[in-house]
Amino acid sequence: MTGVDERISDLFWKSLESVVDPKEITHVIAQHMEPDHSGTLKSVLKRSDARSNWN
């Protein structure tokens, strides 16, 4: 899974939570760090059990 632009984070979370409990997420792959794919990355890491592998 990947994140989305922060401007549509409410839609992102509504859609995601309709299919999975965020606590069940163990891995997050960022395709690139531009905001269209990483805007919600920080909130995904906070709401899930995934952990960051970078500083």
ABEGO torsion letter per residue (X at the ends): XBBBBAAAAAAAAAAAAAABBAAABABBBBABABAAAAAAAAAAAAABABBBABX
